[in-house]
Amino acid sequence: MKNVLIVDDDLGFQRLLGISLKKYQQDFEIILSNNGEEAIGVLNRKPVDLIITDLQMPKIDGLTLLAYINDAFPKTPCVIMTAHSTPDIEKQFSQTGQLLLKKPFTINKLVEAIQNALTPKSADGMLKGISVANFLQMIALEQKTCLLEITAPNQDKGFFYIEQGEVFDAAFQGLGGEEAAYALIAVEGASIRFTNIPANKKVKKRIQSSLMGLIMEAMTRKDESTVGNT
C-alpha cells in the first residue's frame, strides 16, 4: 500500500479530501497533516511514497518543509499546492519533474496527480530533489523575504538575498550578483536552508534581471557547458 501525505492547514479541505478519496483506499492511503511540523513527524515515523503540500501554513511553512524533504528524503516525489501560479512557472516545474497544482482544483485533478507521481519511473526519470530554480520560483510566489542558503554536494556554500520574493543579490565561490546567481541556479543536488536576513544587514540590489531571466540564462549556460565538455 502506498502512503500519500497531504499537508494543508485548511481543516475543511482536509475533511473533503478524507471523504472524496476514500474510494481510492485500495490504491493508496491518505495521511493528513495540518502543518510542516506535523508532516516532519510523520515522515520520521513511517514510510511515505508521495508528499502533497500547501505553501502557506503556520509553524513550519511549505517552503521550509520542502527544504527539509529535499535534504532528508530527496527521492520522495512532491506535489506543491498553491493559489498563486502562472503558466510559465507551471511549465518550468514540469520540465524539472515537479508538479504544481493551482488552487482551486478538482478532486479528479488531484487523483490524476497522485496516480502519475506514484507510477514507477525509470532510473533516468527519477526525481532527485527540488531544483534551486524551483525553490526560487516558490519564494517568488509567496513573496517571501529571506536569506536562502545553498550548499552544493562538494560543500561549497552560496547565498541568495531575497526581499518580498525578489532576488536582490547572490554570492557564491567568490562571485557576486548575477554571475553568482547563474552558478547557484545550475547546482544540482543542493541542500537548501532558509534563514532571516540579519536585521543590521543592508542588502544592495545588484541583480536587475527578472527571476525568469536569471533561470533561463543559467540553464542556457549550463547546456552550453555540457555540450562543450562533451
URUR-V736370 format. One record per backbone hydrogen bond with DSSP energy under -0.5 kcal/mol. CO is the residue of the C=O (numbers start at 1). NH is the residue of the N-H. Records with the same first field share a line. If there is no record, write none. Layout:
CO=NH + NH
This chain:
2=4 + 29
3=5 + 49 + 50
4=6 + 31
5=7 + 52
6=8 + 33
7=54
9=11
10=14
11=15
12=16
13=17
14=18
15=19
16=20
17=21
19=22
21=24
22=25
24=27 + 28
27=2
29=4
31=6
33=8
35=39
36=40
37=41
38=42
39=43
40=44
42=45 + 46
49=77
50=5
51=79
52=7
53=81
55=57 + 62 + 63
58=36 + 60
59=61
60=36
61=65
62=66
63=67
64=68
65=69
66=70
67=71
68=72
69=73
73=76
74=129
75=77
77=51
78=99
79=53
80=101
81=55
82=103
83=85
86=90
87=91
88=92
89=93
90=94
91=95
92=96
93=96 + 98
94=97
99=80
100=102
101=82 + 103
106=110
107=111
108=112
109=113
110=114
111=115
112=116
113=117
114=118
115=119
116=119
122=125
123=126
129=128
131=135
132=136
133=137
134=138
135=139
136=140
137=141
138=142
139=143 + 144
140=143
144=146 + 165
146=148 + 162
147=149 + 195
148=150 + 160
149=151 + 193
150=152 + 158
151=191
152=155
156=152
157=173
158=150
159=171
160=148 + 162
161=168 + 169
162=146
163=166
166=163 + 168
168=206 + 207
169=161
170=177
171=159
172=175
175=172
176=179 + 180
177=181
178=182
179=183
180=184
181=185
182=186
184=187
187=132
188=153
191=151
193=149
195=147
198=201
200=202
201=203
202=204
204=206
206=208
210=214
211=215
212=216
213=217
214=218
215=219
216=220
217=221
218=222
219=223
220=224
221=225
222=226
223=227
224=228
225=229
226=230
